[in-house]
Amino acid sequence: MKSIKQILLCLIIGTMMIGCTLFEQMNVITQELQFEYGTPIDLKLTDFLDNSTDLLDQVQSENDFTYLESLDYPEVGEYTLTLKYKNKLETVNIIISDTIAPSFIDLKDTYRVDYGKSFDKSVIKVDDYSKVVVTVNDEHVDYKKAGTYDVDVIACDDYNNQTKATIQIIVLNQPVVTTQTSQKVNTTQSTNQSQASTSQTSSTGTPSLQKQVMTLINQERTALGLSPVVWDAECERVAKLRVKQIQTDFSHSKFYSDFYSQNNKLGETLAYQAGGTLTAQGAFQLWMNSSSHKAILMNPNRTKIAIVSLNNRFVAINSLP
């Protein structure tokens, strides 16, 4: 009798469970979910439905996501997730939005720009999942006036998320001197002597002329309590190549692209005079009158140097040990 009662109880409980499953409906617990753009989306039924495992196993779902080519996350927008169980349909809104601002990649505090050249905005790199426009507010920078300027840089993506930073643009001193007062020498010289002297200082430069500049540099370094510089063959090799380059492009551009990128121990200063003859003293004085050039030549750690001149153009290359 007892065993018969147990069998009947089991049958009743089983029937009740079957009945519950048959009449169970989808219980939607949220009508909307939001995701950040750029995040791969893994939708689980348990995120939307509070139902038994038996019912969840029978639910079919589909969405209308759109993807850009090669990306594994949907585009920004509103989508519909459709849930189907037997003849019953439920929908859930899926919202993909971009709320995160772009971030700068390796943004420097300071950027140096040659006199007369504009700031190259392409050096500003950003990271973001959306398209970004970078604005450099340098309207107030006078690229023909040496100095330090504070400049705002703004990165804004397609959804108006912005990141702002302030950098310093340092416009270097003008390396070209266009006029110089020539002094009349009250001594008698032959025409041949005068021509020979001019040829010596304005064509390829002589070792004595170049060493004169080094002597002047060392005198100044000694006065400042710094160790003297010594002539260096590698610096001379670079200086000879650079003095040819600056005949047509008097700037530091080729130095940075061709030499500094390979050996960042090197430093460069240039001097040029359009009229008259640029002497060793004249080139040295131009450099000493420029704070940025003087800082390079008087750097206590740069103890190797070479100076080469050609057609009134001087190049000094110095180096760390």
Buried (B, 14 or more C-beta within 10 A) or exposed (E): EEEEEEEEEEEEEEEEEEEEEEEBEBEBEEEEBEBBBBEEBEBEBEEBBEBEEEBBEEBEBEBEBEEEEEEEBBBBEEBEBEBBBEEEEBEBEBEBEBEBBBEBEEBEEEBBBBBBBEBEEEEBEBEBBBEBEBBBEBEEBEBEEBEEBEBEBBBBBEBEBEBEEEBEBEBBBBBBBEEBEEEEEEEEEEEEEEEEEEEBBBEEBEEEBBEBBBEBBBEBBEEEEBEEBEBBEBBBBBBBBBBEBBEEEBBBEBBBEEBBEEEEBBBBBBBBBEEBBBBBEBBBBBBBEBEBBBEBBBBEEBBBBBBBBBEBBBBBBBBEE
